[in-house]
Amino acid sequence: MYDHINQVCSLIRARSALVPRVGMILGSGLAALADELDEAVVFPYAELPGFHEPKVPGHRGELALGLLAGQPVAVLRGRFHFYEGYGMPEVTFPVRVLRALGCETLLVTNAAGGLHATWQVGDIMLITDHIFMPGLAGHTPLLGPNDDRLGPRFPGMVGAYQSEWVPLAHAAAAGLGFTLREGVYLMVAGPSFESGAELRAFRLWGADAVGMSTAPEVVVARHAGMRVLGFSLITNLALPDGPPANHAEVLDAGEAAKPRFAALIREVLRRGAFVEGF
Ligand code: HPA
């Protein structure tokens, strides 16, 4: 894995000297931001060994280096999901590459179902913590021998999401005229949407939104010593007595919320540029 990461990094560095500070994963329908990079150098996943072509409609596979809101960033446009059949090490390999390229911060985005009846489609939730269901069931990217060059054997996950940046995120949203939700993201393996009983259980466990990604990437980012900031776009309400979720509404909500979501990320980056260690 270590050599493989460095091999991909060399490929990228041969075409771009930019050292990214923030690595970003743009999920369902949120990828348009990648088009806004200045001085962009784009690598289709097909050119990067270990990266795969996304199979989900609404995802396009590219790694782009460039400047966003003046910050050097590396953007993963499209991610690999566990439910597509990839192993957790494959799902998280791109995060290893971001780290090796120099990223110290991982900014993750995803689409999620909101678990509160009072929430609305289009809300954006700052992720304050996660419940990694597949990880708890043994599907974790850190399974097997640990390579100490990549991170410690037993990384802690308390405080995985950078709490110092919560005010920054709220201020960025307020500056744009809206209020951020805040809460715990629960990852399921999918691809089936949750049963009513599962949704009730998730509420009892303290979850606020449910989705099918992100937690493995965050575990690897923390293992690799990165700081993490995460946002969920609430694309549907996932309520035990509500209508079942469907993929079309997830994509539609992503589409509708794009401008606001993009504005938030840009504003977070702009403000982050002045923050030590961002
Ligand atoms: N459940 C799981 N994943 C999701 C959902 C949901 O309701 N919405 C978007 N991704």
Residues whose N, C-alpha, C, O or C-beta is under 5 A from the ligand:
A	BS01	HPA	A111 A112 G113 V210 G211 M212 T235 A238 A245 V250
